Amino acid sequence: MCQHPGVAESGVAESGVAESGVPDSSVTAGPLSDLLVADFSRVLAGPYATMLLADMGATVLKVENPNGGDDTRSWGPPWSDGLSTYFQAVNRNKRSFVCDLRVEQDRRVARELCGQADVIVENFRSGTTEKLGLDPGQVLADNPRAVYCSITGFGSGAGKELLGYDFLVQALGGLMSVTGEPDGPPMKVGVAIVDVITGLHALAGILAALHHRERTGQGQRIEVNLMSSLLSALVNQASSYLNTGTAPLAMGNQHPSIAPYEMVEASDRPLVLAVGNDSQFRALCAELGLDALADDPRFATNDVRVAHRDVLVSVMNGVFRTERAGHWVARLKVRGVPCGPVNGIDEAVALAGDLGLDPFVDLTRSNGTMSRQVRHPISYGTTPATYAQAPPQWDEVMGPAELSSFLESRRP
């Protein structure tokens, strides 16, 4: 039998899910298997957070609009078996229901869901939840143990009317100003990184609020926004500005505080060096046959290497260009010098497999096709992540009546 990563000879994945997508009851349930999550979010930040909750075992009910559902269902190309690969990236392990929240009957079902849920996640435009009767004040009055997570672009104050899209926040939040070449235009990161970071912050806030509830029995509203999440993620760059008054600028692949910590040129492809201390620098110089550089006053310590970076890298590139990247990686690995080629995503996935990280799992859709998914990034000693089902196809989405029946079945 042809194996995919994570599938044993028995045909059961390490996650506790058979190749058919049916959970294996012999494996411990996920750590959040007793939680019900009402997911009113769409696009990326919210769905990413709720997918991670679902991987941890939570029952996630995704509420979609009747006009095509989550925006990302139509975001293509690329497509896989006619389905958006974007939507597939963040919606596994969920059950989807259509609710037309413009209709009172469907709103009642949505409110019933919020009344039973342990966690509610939403990223509606400002003022929408109040119109729907799903605002945190009302929901928490009816369900005081709930954790209500709102995800916004720019907070609920003066920026509440601003629409938050990752690309826009990368621009407004300063990330593009420090990304790209020094003499080039501002550049966005190649993935919606602000949405991903915000989703992780939402997850952290939800778990913290659930822990508080365990101690006190009291739920609460939490709010995360893209702008604040980005500012937090700017870490050393933000700290540099706050403590010196000077805004950092784009430096390409160079690091403002460490050298050599950048891209160099082997004879066949770029190579990245991540030399973080003086001992690694000495080992690098020895392997390149440049021992004298380690004792040169211009390069002896990190701070002076940063000051004389251009001269240092120019000398090193003269040596690196004499051999292929694989040659240097093999030699520097023995010396304990962090380095590696600039991989494509195909090469990155292959490398993760070679390292035994089992980077993906295959989930079977109801029509028999496969959805290949990046594996949950956390390993649990006793409560492994679950992979119960592929992202729901549009023709699998249920209606408000099915949602109401599901909630009725959960009543004590």
PEKAQUI-V677367 format. One record per pair of residues at least 12 apart in sequence whose ideal C-beta (glycine too) atoms are under 10 Angstrom apart, sorted by sequence separation. I is the first residue (numbers start at 1). J is the second residue. D is the distance in whole Angstrom. If there is no record, write none. Layout:
BEGIN
I/J/D + I/J/D
END
This chain:
BEGIN
7/19/6 + 12/24/5 + 15/27/8 + 16/28/8 + 37/49/9 + 38/50/9 + 39/51/9 + 50/62/7 + 72/84/6 + 74/86/9 + 75/87/7 + 97/109/8 + 122/134/7 + 136/148/4 + 152/164/6 + 153/165/7 + 174/186/10 + 175/187/9 + 176/188/6 + 208/220/10 + 209/221/9 + 236/248/9 + 237/249/10 + 260/272/10 + 261/273/7 + 262/274/9 + 281/293/8 + 282/294/5 + 293/305/9 + 296/308/9 + 299/311/8 + 328/340/10 + 329/341/7 + 360/372/5 + 361/373/5 + 375/387/8 + 11/24/10 + 14/27/9 + 16/29/8 + 37/50/6 + 47/60/9 + 71/84/10 + 72/85/9 + 73/86/9 + 74/87/9 + 97/110/9 + 122/135/10 + 135/148/9 + 136/149/9 + 151/164/8 + 153/166/10 + 159/172/10 + 175/188/8 + 176/189/8 + 209/222/6 + 260/273/5 + 261/274/6 + 262/275/9 + 281/294/6 + 282/295/9 + 298/311/7 + 299/312/6 + 328/341/9 + 359/372/10 + 360/373/6 + 361/374/8 + 10/24/9 + 12/26/9 + 13/27/9 + 16/30/9 + 39/53/9 + 70/84/9 + 72/86/5 + 73/87/5 + 99/113/9 + 120/134/8 + 122/136/9 + 134/148/9 + 136/150/7 + 154/168/10 + 175/189/7 + 179/193/10 + 208/222/8 + 234/248/9 + 259/273/9 + 260/274/9 + 261/275/6 + 285/299/8 + 298/312/8 + 325/339/9 + 359/373/10 + 360/374/6 + 361/375/6 + 373/387/7 + 4/19/9 + 12/27/8 + 15/30/9 + 39/54/9 + 47/62/8 + 71/86/9 + 72/87/4 + 73/88/10 + 135/150/10 + 153/168/8 + 154/169/8 + 171/186/7 + 205/220/10 + 258/273/10 + 260/275/5 + 261/276/7 + 279/294/10 + 296/311/10 + 325/340/8 + 326/341/8 + 359/374/7 + 360/375/6 + 361/376/9 + 3/19/10 + 37/53/5 + 46/62/10 + 70/86/10 + 71/87/9 + 72/88/9 + 97/113/8 + 120/136/8 + 153/169/7 + 170/186/9 + 206/222/7 + 240/256/7 + 258/274/8 + 259/275/8 + 278/294/8 + 296/312/9 + 299/315/9 + 325/341/5 + 359/375/6 + 37/54/7 + 70/87/6 + 72/89/8 + 122/139/10 + 170/187/9 + 171/188/8 + 205/222/4 + 240/257/8 + 253/270/8 + 258/275/7 + 324/341/10 + 325/342/9 + 358/375/6 + 373/390/8 + 1/19/9 + 35/53/7 + 69/87/9 + 72/90/8 + 73/91/9 + 154/172/8 + 170/188/5 + 175/193/8 + 204/222/10 + 205/223/8 + 206/224/10 + 258/276/6 + 281/299/7 + 282/300/10 + 293/311/10 + 357/375/8 + 359/377/10 + 371/389/9 + 372/390/10 + 373/391/8 + 35/54/10 + 39/58/10 + 72/91/8 + 114/133/9 + 120/139/6 + 129/148/9 + 153/172/9 + 154/173/10 + 170/189/7 + 175/194/7 + 205/224/6 + 236/255/9 + 237/256/8 + 253/272/7 + 255/274/9 + 258/277/9 + 281/300/9 + 293/312/7 + 296/315/10 + 320/339/10 + 371/390/4 + 32/52/10 + 42/62/9 + 70/90/9 + 114/134/6 + 120/140/9 + 168/188/10 + 202/222/8 + 204/224/9 + 236/256/8 + 237/257/10 + 253/273/10 + 255/275/10 + 260/280/10 + 281/301/9 + 357/377/10 + 370/390/8 + 371/391/6 + 32/53/6 + 35/56/9 + 37/58/5 + 38/59/10 + 39/60/5 + 40/61/10 + 41/62/8 + 42/63/9 + 70/91/7 + 111/132/8 + 113/134/9 + 129/150/8 + 167/188/6 + 173/194/7 + 201/222/10 + 202/223/9 + 203/224/9 + 236/257/7 + 255/276/10 + 260/281/8 + 278/299/10 + 281/302/8 + 358/379/10 + 369/390/9 + 32/54/9 + 35/57/8 + 36/58/7 + 37/59/7 + 38/60/8 + 39/61/6 + 40/62/8 + 41/63/9 + 42/64/8 + 69/91/10 + 110/132/7 + 111/133/6 + 114/136/10 + 117/139/9 + 166/188/8 + 167/189/10 + 170/192/9 + 202/224/5 + 259/281/9 + 278/300/8 + 290/312/10 + 293/315/7 + 352/374/9 + 357/379/10 + 371/393/9 + 30/53/9 + 32/55/9 + 33/56/8 + 34/57/8 + 35/58/4 + 36/59/5 + 37/60/4 + 38/61/6 + 39/62/5 + 40/63/5 + 42/65/8 + 47/70/7 + 73/96/10 + 101/124/9 + 110/133/8 + 111/134/7 + 120/143/8 + 166/189/9 + 169/192/9 + 170/193/8 + 201/224/5 + 278/301/6 + 293/316/8 + 349/372/10 + 352/375/9 + 366/389/9 + 367/390/10 + 30/54/9 + 32/56/4 + 33/57/4 + 34/58/8 + 35/59/7 + 36/60/8 + 37/61/7 + 38/62/9 + 39/63/7 + 40/64/9 + 46/70/10 + 107/131/10 + 110/134/6 + 114/138/9 + 115/139/8 + 126/150/10 + 169/193/10 + 170/194/6 + 200/224/9 + 201/225/9 + 260/284/8 + 277/301/10 + 278/302/7 + 281/305/7 + 361/385/9 + 363/387/6 + 365/389/9 + 366/390/8 + 369/393/9 + 30/55/7 + 31/56/5 + 32/57/5 + 33/58/7 + 34/59/9 + 35/60/9 + 36/61/7 + 37/62/9 + 38/63/7 + 39/64/9 + 40/65/10 + 47/72/8 + 107/132/6 + 108/133/9 + 114/139/5 + 118/143/9 + 166/191/9 + 167/192/8 + 169/194/5 + 170/195/10 + 199/224/9 + 201/226/10 + 277/302/7 + 290/315/7 + 349/374/9 + 362/387/9 + 363/388/8 + 364/389/9 + 365/390/5 + 30/56/5 + 31/57/6 + 32/58/4 + 33/59/8 + 44/70/10 + 70/96/8 + 106/132/10 + 107/133/6 + 114/140/9 + 117/143/7 + 120/146/6 + 121/147/9 + 122/148/8 + 123/149/9 + 124/150/8 + 126/152/7 + 166/192/4 + 168/194/9 + 169/195/9 + 198/224/6 + 276/302/8 + 290/316/7 + 361/387/5 + 363/389/7 + 364/390/7 + 365/391/8 + 366/392/9 + 367/393/8 + 29/56/10 + 30/57/2 + 31/58/9 + 32/59/9 + 42/69/8 + 43/70/7 + 44/71/9 + 64/91/10 + 69/96/7 + 101/128/9 + 107/134/8 + 111/138/8 + 115/142/5 + 116/143/7 + 118/145/7 + 119/146/7 + 120/147/7 + 121/148/8 + 122/149/7 + 123/150/7 + 124/151/9 + 125/152/9 + 126/153/9 + 165/192/9 + 166/193/7 + 167/194/9 + 197/224/9 + 198/225/7 + 201/228/8 + 202/229/9 + 275/302/9 + 278/305/9 + 285/312/10 + 288/315/9 + 363/390/4 + 365/392/9 + 366/393/7 + 29/57/5 + 30/58/7 + 32/60/10 + 42/70/5 + 43/71/5 + 44/72/7 + 101/129/10 + 104/132/10 + 111/139/8 + 114/142/7 + 115/143/5 + 117/145/10 + 118/146/6 + 119/147/5 + 120/148/5 + 121/149/5 + 122/150/6 + 123/151/4 + 124/152/9 + 125/153/9 + 126/154/10 + 166/194/5 + 167/195/10 + 198/226/5 + 201/229/5 + 288/316/6 + 290/318/9 + 362/390/9 + 363/391/8 + 365/393/6 + 367/395/9 + 28/57/9 + 41/70/9 + 42/71/6 + 43/72/6 + 62/91/7 + 69/98/7 + 102/131/10 + 104/133/9 + 114/143/6 + 117/146/6 + 118/147/7 + 119/148/8 + 120/149/7 + 121/150/8 + 122/151/7 + 123/152/7 + 126/155/10 + 165/194/9 + 166/195/5 + 169/198/9 + 197/226/8 + 198/227/9 + 200/229/8 + 290/319/7 + 366/395/9 + 367/396/9 + 42/72/7 + 101/131/9 + 102/132/9 + 112/142/10 + 116/146/9 + 117/147/9 + 119/149/7 + 120/150/9 + 121/151/7 + 122/152/10 + 123/153/9 + 126/156/7 + 164/194/9 + 165/195/9 + 166/196/9 + 198/228/9 + 199/229/9 + 275/305/9 + 285/315/10 + 288/318/9 + 289/319/7 + 366/396/6 + 39/70/10 + 42/73/9 + 44/75/10 + 60/91/9 + 67/98/9 + 101/132/5 + 111/142/8 + 115/146/8 + 117/148/9 + 164/195/9 + 166/197/10 + 195/226/7 + 198/229/4 + 201/232/7 + 281/312/9 + 285/316/9 + 288/319/5 + 365/396/9 + 43/75/9 + 60/92/10 + 62/94/5 + 64/96/6 + 66/98/5 + 101/133/9 + 111/143/10 + 114/146/7 + 166/198/9 + 194/226/5 + 197/229/5 + 198/230/8 + 201/233/9 + 284/316/8 + 287/319/9 + 288/320/8 + 60/93/7 + 61/94/7 + 62/95/7 + 63/96/8 + 64/97/7 + 65/98/7 + 66/99/8 + 67/100/9 + 101/134/8 + 126/159/9 + 127/160/8 + 194/227/9 + 196/229/9 + 197/230/7 + 200/233/9 + 23/57/10 + 59/93/9 + 60/94/5 + 61/95/5 + 62/96/5 + 63/97/6 + 64/98/6 + 65/99/8 + 66/100/5 + 114/148/8 + 126/160/4 + 127/161/9 + 164/198/9 + 192/226/10 + 195/229/9 + 198/232/10 + 285/319/10 + 288/322/10 + 58/93/9 + 59/94/9 + 60/95/7 + 61/96/8 + 62/97/7 + 63/98/8 + 64/99/8 + 65/100/7 + 66/101/9 + 125/160/9 + 126/161/6 + 194/229/6 + 197/232/8 + 198/233/9 + 57/93/9 + 58/94/10 + 59/95/8 + 60/96/10 + 61/97/6 + 62/98/10 + 63/99/5 + 65/101/7 + 66/102/9 + 125/161/8 + 126/162/9 + 193/229/10 + 194/230/5 + 197/233/5 + 54/91/9 + 55/92/8 + 56/93/9 + 65/102/9 + 66/103/9 + 126/163/10 + 193/230/8 + 196/233/10 + 51/89/9 + 52/90/9 + 54/92/7 + 55/93/6 + 63/101/8 + 125/163/7 + 51/90/5 + 54/93/4 + 125/164/10 + 194/233/8 + 260/299/9 + 15/55/9 + 47/87/8 + 50/90/8 + 51/91/6 + 53/93/9 + 54/94/6 + 66/106/9 + 193/233/8 + 259/299/9 + 273/313/9 + 288/328/9 + 16/57/10 + 48/89/8 + 49/90/9 + 50/91/8 + 51/92/6 + 52/93/9 + 53/94/10 + 54/95/9 + 123/164/8 + 153/194/10 + 261/302/9 + 287/328/8 + 44/86/8 + 47/89/9 + 48/90/5 + 51/93/7 + 260/302/10 + 43/86/9 + 47/90/4 + 48/91/9 + 50/93/9 + 51/94/7 + 63/106/9 + 259/302/7 + 273/316/8 + 288/331/9 + 43/87/10 + 46/90/9 + 47/91/6 + 50/94/7 + 151/195/9 + 258/302/6 + 259/303/9 + 261/305/9 + 284/328/10 + 287/331/5 + 288/332/9 + 42/87/10 + 44/89/8 + 45/90/9 + 153/198/9 + 257/302/8 + 258/303/10 + 259/304/9 + 260/305/7 + 261/306/9 + 287/332/6 + 44/90/6 + 63/109/9 + 152/198/9 + 257/303/9 + 259/305/4 + 260/306/10 + 271/317/10 + 43/90/9 + 47/94/8 + 63/110/6 + 151/198/6 + 258/305/8 + 259/306/5 + 262/309/8 + 273/320/9 + 287/334/8 + 288/335/10 + 151/199/8 + 258/306/7 + 259/307/9 + 261/309/9 + 265/313/10 + 284/332/7 + 287/335/5 + 41/90/10 + 42/91/10 + 257/306/7 + 259/308/8 + 260/309/7 + 264/313/7 + 271/320/7 + 283/332/8 + 286/335/7 + 288/337/10 + 63/113/7 + 151/201/9 + 256/306/8 + 259/309/5 + 262/312/10 + 263/313/9 + 270/320/10 + 287/337/7 + 63/114/10 + 151/202/6 + 255/306/8 + 258/309/10 + 259/310/10 + 262/313/7 + 265/316/10 + 266/317/9 + 283/334/9 + 284/335/7 + 286/337/10 + 39/91/9 + 61/113/6 + 149/201/10 + 150/202/9 + 254/306/9 + 260/312/6 + 264/316/6 + 265/317/5 + 280/332/9 + 283/335/4 + 284/336/10 + 285/337/10 + 149/202/5 + 173/226/8 + 174/227/10 + 259/312/6 + 260/313/6 + 264/317/5 + 265/318/10 + 266/319/10 + 267/320/8 + 268/321/10 + 271/324/9 + 272/325/10 + 282/335/10 + 283/336/6 + 284/337/5 + 149/203/9 + 151/205/10 + 172/226/9 + 173/227/6 + 255/309/9 + 259/313/8 + 262/316/10 + 263/317/10 + 266/320/5 + 267/321/6 + 271/325/5 + 283/337/5 + 284/338/10 + 39/94/7 + 61/116/10 + 172/227/7 + 173/228/9 + 175/230/6 + 254/309/7 + 264/319/9 + 265/320/6 + 266/321/7 + 267/322/7 + 268/323/9 + 269/324/8 + 270/325/8 + 271/326/10 + 273/328/9 + 280/335/8 + 282/337/10 + 284/339/8 + 39/95/10 + 61/117/8 + 149/205/6 + 169/225/9 + 170/226/9 + 173/229/9 + 174/230/8 + 175/231/10 + 178/234/8 + 254/310/9 + 260/316/7 + 264/320/5 + 265/321/6 + 266/322/9 + 267/323/6 + 268/324/5 + 269/325/5 + 271/327/10 + 280/336/7 + 281/337/9 + 37/94/9 + 39/96/9 + 60/117/10 + 149/206/6 + 169/226/4 + 173/230/4 + 174/231/8 + 264/321/9 + 266/323/6 + 267/324/5 + 268/325/6 + 269/326/9 + 271/328/6 + 275/332/10 + 279/336/8 + 280/337/5 + 39/97/10 + 59/117/9 + 147/205/8 + 148/206/10 + 168/226/9 + 169/227/6 + 172/230/9 + 173/231/6 + 175/233/8 + 251/309/10 + 266/324/6 + 267/325/8 + 268/326/8 + 271/329/7 + 279/337/10 + 280/338/7 + 40/99/9 + 59/118/9 + 60/119/9 + 62/121/10 + 63/122/9 + 147/206/6 + 168/227/10 + 175/234/7 + 178/237/5 + 254/313/8 + 266/325/4 + 268/327/9 + 273/332/8 + 280/339/10 + 58/118/8 + 147/207/9 + 149/209/8 + 166/226/7 + 169/229/8 + 170/230/7 + 173/233/9 + 174/234/6 + 177/237/9 + 178/238/10 + 265/325/9 + 266/326/8 + 267/327/9 + 40/101/9 + 58/119/7 + 60/121/9 + 147/208/9 + 148/209/9 + 164/225/7 + 165/226/8 + 169/230/6 + 173/234/8 + 264/325/9 + 266/327/8 + 267/328/9 + 271/332/9 + 276/337/10 + 147/209/4 + 164/226/5 + 169/231/10 + 175/237/9 + 178/240/10 + 266/328/6 + 275/337/7 + 276/338/7 + 30/93/9 + 146/209/9 + 147/210/6 + 162/225/10 + 164/227/8 + 174/237/8 + 187/250/7 + 266/329/9 + 274/337/9 + 275/338/7 + 162/226/10 + 166/230/9 + 174/238/8 + 186/250/7 + 264/328/9 + 273/337/7 + 274/338/4 + 275/339/8 + 53/118/10 + 145/210/10 + 147/212/9 + 160/225/10 + 162/227/9 + 173/238/10 + 185/250/9 + 187/252/10 + 273/338/7 + 274/339/7 + 53/119/7 + 147/213/7 + 159/225/8 + 184/250/7 + 272/338/9 + 273/339/5 + 274/340/8 + 146/213/9 + 156/223/6 + 174/241/8 + 182/249/7 + 183/250/9 + 272/339/6 + 273/340/9 + 53/121/8 + 145/213/6 + 155/223/7 + 157/225/10 + 159/227/7 + 182/250/6 + 184/252/8 + 271/339/6 + 272/340/6 + 50/119/8 + 144/213/10 + 155/224/9 + 156/225/8 + 178/247/9 + 180/249/10 + 181/250/7 + 182/251/6 + 183/252/9 + 271/340/7 + 272/341/7 + 40/110/8 + 49/119/10 + 155/225/5 + 177/247/7 + 178/248/5 + 180/250/5 + 181/251/8 + 182/252/6 + 271/341/6 + 272/342/6 + 21/92/10 + 50/121/6 + 63/134/10 + 145/216/10 + 147/218/10 + 148/219/7 + 149/220/10 + 150/221/7 + 151/222/10 + 152/223/7 + 154/225/6 + 155/226/9 + 177/248/8 + 178/249/7 + 179/250/6 + 180/251/9 + 181/252/4 + 270/341/7 + 271/342/7 + 272/343/10 + 38/110/8 + 49/121/6 + 145/217/6 + 147/219/5 + 148/220/7 + 149/221/8 + 150/222/7 + 151/223/8 + 152/224/8 + 153/225/6 + 154/226/7 + 155/227/7 + 177/249/7 + 178/250/5 + 179/251/10 + 180/252/7 + 181/253/9 + 182/254/9 + 269/341/6 + 270/342/5 + 40/113/9 + 144/217/8 + 145/218/7 + 146/219/4 + 147/220/7 + 148/221/4 + 149/222/5 + 150/223/5 + 151/224/6 + 152/225/4 + 153/226/5 + 154/227/5 + 155/228/7 + 174/247/8 + 177/250/7 + 178/251/7 + 179/252/9 + 181/254/10 + 266/339/10 + 268/341/9 + 269/342/7 + 38/112/10 + 39/113/10 + 40/114/9 + 47/121/9 + 144/218/7 + 145/219/5 + 146/220/9 + 147/221/8 + 148/222/7 + 149/223/7 + 150/224/8 + 151/225/7 + 152/226/7 + 153/227/7 + 154/228/9 + 174/248/9 + 176/250/8 + 269/343/10 + 38/113/5 + 46/121/5 + 123/198/9 + 144/219/6 + 145/220/10 + 146/221/9 + 147/222/7 + 148/223/9 + 149/224/7 + 150/225/9 + 151/226/8 + 152/227/9 + 264/339/9 + 266/341/8 + 17/93/10 + 37/113/10 + 38/114/6 + 45/121/9 + 46/122/7 + 47/123/9 + 143/219/7 + 144/220/9 + 152/228/9 + 36/113/8 + 38/115/9 + 46/123/5 + 261/338/9 + 38/116/8 + 39/117/9 + 45/123/7 + 121/199/10 + 140/218/10 + 151/229/9 + 178/256/9 + 38/117/4 + 41/120/10 + 44/123/10 + 123/202/9 + 140/219/6 + 260/339/10 + 263/342/7 + 36/116/6 + 37/117/6 + 38/118/9 + 39/119/9 + 40/120/7 + 41/121/5 + 42/122/9 + 43/123/7 + 139/219/9 + 140/220/8 + 36/117/5 + 37/118/7 + 38/119/7 + 39/120/8 + 40/121/7 + 41/122/6 + 42/123/7 + 121/202/7 + 140/221/7 + 35/117/9 + 36/118/5 + 37/119/5 + 38/120/5 + 39/121/5 + 40/122/4 + 41/123/5 + 42/124/9 + 121/203/10 + 139/221/9 + 35/118/4 + 36/119/8 + 37/120/8 + 38/121/7 + 39/122/8 + 40/123/8 + 41/124/9 + 136/219/10 + 34/118/8 + 35/119/6 + 36/120/10 + 37/121/7 + 38/122/8 + 40/124/7 + 136/220/9 + 137/221/8 + 121/206/8 + 136/221/4 + 32/118/9 + 120/206/10 + 135/221/10 + 136/222/9 + 32/119/9 + 119/206/6 + 136/223/9 + 40/128/10 + 118/206/9 + 119/207/10 + 40/129/9 + 253/342/9 + 119/209/8 + 119/210/7 + 40/132/9 + 118/210/7 + 40/134/7 + 118/213/8 + 38/134/9 + 50/149/9 + 120/219/9 + 49/149/8 + 119/219/9 + 38/139/9 + 118/219/8 + 120/221/9 + 121/222/10 + 123/224/10 + 49/151/8 + 123/225/10 + 46/149/8 + 119/222/10 + 123/226/10 + 46/150/10 + 46/151/5 + 90/195/9 + 45/151/5 + 86/192/10 + 90/196/9 + 44/151/10 + 45/152/10 + 38/146/9 + 41/149/9 + 43/151/10 + 45/153/10 + 41/150/10 + 90/199/8 + 36/146/10 + 37/147/9 + 38/148/9 + 39/149/10 + 40/150/10 + 41/151/6 + 35/147/9 + 37/149/10 + 45/164/9 + 43/164/10 + 44/165/10 + 45/166/8 + 43/165/9 + 44/166/7 + 43/166/9 + 48/192/9 + 49/195/10 + 44/191/10 + 45/192/8 + 48/195/7 + 49/196/10 + 52/199/8 + 56/203/9 + 44/192/6 + 47/195/9 + 48/196/6 + 51/199/9 + 52/200/8 + 58/206/10 + 43/192/9 + 45/194/8 + 46/195/9 + 48/197/10 + 49/198/8 + 50/199/9 + 53/202/10 + 44/194/9 + 45/195/4 + 48/198/9 + 49/199/4 + 52/202/9 + 53/203/7 + 44/195/4 + 45/196/7 + 48/199/4 + 49/200/7 + 52/203/5 + 56/207/9 + 43/195/7 + 44/196/7 + 45/197/8 + 46/198/9 + 47/199/8 + 48/200/8 + 49/201/8 + 50/202/9 + 51/203/10 + 45/198/4 + 46/199/7 + 49/202/4 + 50/203/9 + 53/206/7 + 44/198/9 + 45/199/4 + 48/202/8 + 49/203/5 + 52/206/10 + 53/207/9 + 44/199/7 + 45/200/9 + 48/203/8 + 49/204/9 + 52/207/10 + 190/345/10 + 45/201/9 + 46/202/7 + 49/205/9 + 50/206/9 + 45/202/7 + 49/206/7 + 53/210/10 + 41/199/9 + 41/202/9 + 37/206/9 + 35/206/10 + 32/206/10 + 32/207/9 + 35/210/8 + 49/224/9 + 31/207/10 + 32/210/8 + 46/224/10 + 45/224/8 + 45/225/10 + 45/226/7 + 45/229/8 + 92/361/9 + 93/363/9 + 92/363/6 + 88/363/9 + 88/365/10 + 92/371/7 + 91/371/10 + 93/373/9 + 92/373/6 + 83/365/8 + 89/371/10 + 91/373/10 + 92/374/10 + 88/371/5 + 90/373/10 + 93/376/9 + 81/365/7 + 88/372/8 + 89/373/8 + 90/374/10 + 92/376/9 + 80/365/10 + 82/367/10 + 88/373/7 + 89/374/8 + 81/367/8 + 83/369/9 + 85/371/9 + 81/368/10 + 82/369/9 + 85/372/9 + 113/400/10 + 81/369/4 + 83/371/8 + 112/400/10 + 80/369/8 + 81/370/8 + 80/370/9 + 81/371/8 + 109/399/9 + 110/400/8 + 113/403/7 + 116/406/10 + 117/407/9 + 80/371/7 + 109/400/4 + 112/403/8 + 113/404/9 + 116/407/6 + 80/372/8 + 93/385/9 + 108/400/9 + 109/401/8 + 112/404/7 + 115/407/8 + 116/408/10 + 93/386/7 + 95/388/10 + 106/399/9 + 107/400/9 + 109/402/10 + 110/403/8 + 113/406/9 + 92/386/10 + 93/387/7 + 94/388/9 + 95/389/8 + 106/400/5 + 109/403/5 + 113/407/6 + 116/410/6 + 92/387/7 + 93/388/5 + 94/389/8 + 96/391/9 + 97/392/9 + 105/400/7 + 106/401/10 + 109/404/5 + 112/407/6 + 116/411/8 + 92/388/8 + 93/389/6 + 94/390/10 + 96/392/4 + 98/394/9 + 105/401/10 + 108/404/9 + 112/408/9 + 92/389/7 + 93/390/9 + 94/391/7 + 95/392/7 + 96/393/9 + 103/400/9 + 106/403/9 + 92/390/6 + 93/391/8 + 94/392/6 + 96/394/8 + 106/404/10 + 109/407/8 + 91/390/9 + 92/391/5 + 93/392/10 + 98/397/5 + 100/399/9 + 101/400/10 + 105/404/9 + 91/391/4 + 92/392/9 + 96/396/7 + 97/397/7 + 98/398/7 + 99/399/8 + 100/400/8 + 90/391/8 + 91/392/7 + 95/396/9 + 96/397/4 + 97/398/5 + 98/399/6 + 99/400/5 + 88/390/8 + 89/391/8 + 95/397/9 + 96/398/7 + 97/399/7 + 98/400/7 + 88/391/5 + 95/398/7 + 97/400/7 + 87/391/6 + 97/401/9 + 98/402/9 + 99/403/7 + 87/392/9 + 88/393/10 + 97/402/7 + 98/403/9 + 99/404/10 + 85/391/10 + 87/393/10 + 97/403/4 + 83/390/9 + 84/391/9 + 87/394/9 + 95/402/9 + 96/403/10 + 97/404/9 + 83/391/8 + 95/403/9 + 97/406/8 + 83/393/7 + 82/393/9 + 83/394/8 + 95/406/8 + 81/393/9 + 82/394/10 + 55/373/10 + 73/391/9 + 73/392/10 + 55/375/9 + 56/376/8 + 73/393/9 + 74/394/10 + 55/376/4 + 70/391/10 + 73/394/6 + 51/373/9 + 54/376/10 + 55/377/9 + 56/378/8 + 70/392/10 + 55/378/8 + 57/380/10 + 69/392/9 + 52/376/7 + 56/380/8 + 70/394/10 + 73/397/10 + 51/376/9 + 52/377/9 + 69/394/6 + 52/378/8 + 57/383/7 + 68/394/8 + 56/383/8 + 57/384/9 + 70/397/10 + 56/384/10 + 57/385/8 + 58/386/10 + 64/392/9 + 69/397/7 + 55/384/9 + 56/385/7 + 57/386/6 + 59/388/10 + 62/391/9 + 55/385/4 + 56/386/8 + 62/392/7 + 64/394/9 + 54/385/9 + 55/386/6 + 57/388/9 + 66/397/9 + 54/386/8 + 55/387/7 + 52/385/9 + 54/387/10 + 55/388/9 + 64/397/6 + 66/399/9 + 54/388/8 + 63/397/10 + 66/400/10 + 54/389/9 + 62/397/9 + 61/398/10 + 63/400/9 + 51/391/9 + 63/403/8 + 21/362/9 + 19/361/10 + 21/363/6 + 22/364/10 + 61/403/7 + 15/358/10 + 19/362/8 + 20/363/10 + 21/364/5 + 5/349/10 + 14/358/7 + 17/361/8 + 19/363/9 + 20/364/6 + 21/365/8 + 47/391/10 + 13/358/9 + 19/364/7 + 21/366/9 + 61/406/7 + 15/361/7 + 17/363/8 + 18/364/9 + 30/376/10 + 61/407/9 + 5/352/9 + 14/361/9 + 17/364/10 + 31/378/10 + 59/406/9 + 5/353/6 + 13/361/6 + 15/363/10 + 4/353/10 + 13/362/9 + 31/380/7 + 13/363/9 + 21/371/10 + 30/380/8 + 33/383/8 + 5/356/9 + 7/358/9 + 19/370/10 + 31/382/9 + 32/383/9 + 59/410/9 + 5/357/8 + 6/358/5 + 28/380/9 + 31/383/4 + 5/358/4 + 6/359/9 + 28/381/10 + 30/383/6 + 31/384/9 + 33/386/8 + 4/358/9 + 5/359/6 + 6/360/8 + 7/361/8 + 28/382/6 + 29/383/7 + 30/384/7 + 31/385/9 + 32/386/10 + 5/360/6 + 6/361/5 + 7/362/8 + 28/383/5 + 29/384/9 + 30/385/7 + 4/360/7 + 5/361/7 + 6/362/9 + 27/383/9 + 28/384/7 + 30/386/5 + 4/361/7 + 5/362/9 + 27/384/7 + 29/386/8 + 4/362/5 + 28/386/10 + 30/388/9 + 27/386/8 + 15/375/8 + 14/375/9 + 15/376/8 + 13/375/10 + 24/386/9 + 23/386/6 + 23/387/9 + 14/379/9 + 23/388/5 + 4/370/9 + 21/387/8 + 22/388/8 + 23/389/9 + 16/383/10 + 17/384/10 + 21/388/7 + 22/389/9 + 4/372/8 + 16/384/6 + 17/385/10 + 21/389/5 + 6/375/7 + 15/384/6 + 16/385/9 + 17/386/6 + 21/390/7 + 5/375/7 + 14/384/7 + 15/385/6 + 16/386/6 + 17/387/5 + 36/406/10 + 13/384/9 + 14/385/9 + 15/386/6 + 16/387/8 + 17/388/6 + 36/407/9 + 13/385/10 + 15/387/5 + 16/388/9 + 17/389/9 + 13/386/9 + 14/387/9 + 15/388/9 + 13/387/6 + 36/410/7 + 6/387/8
END
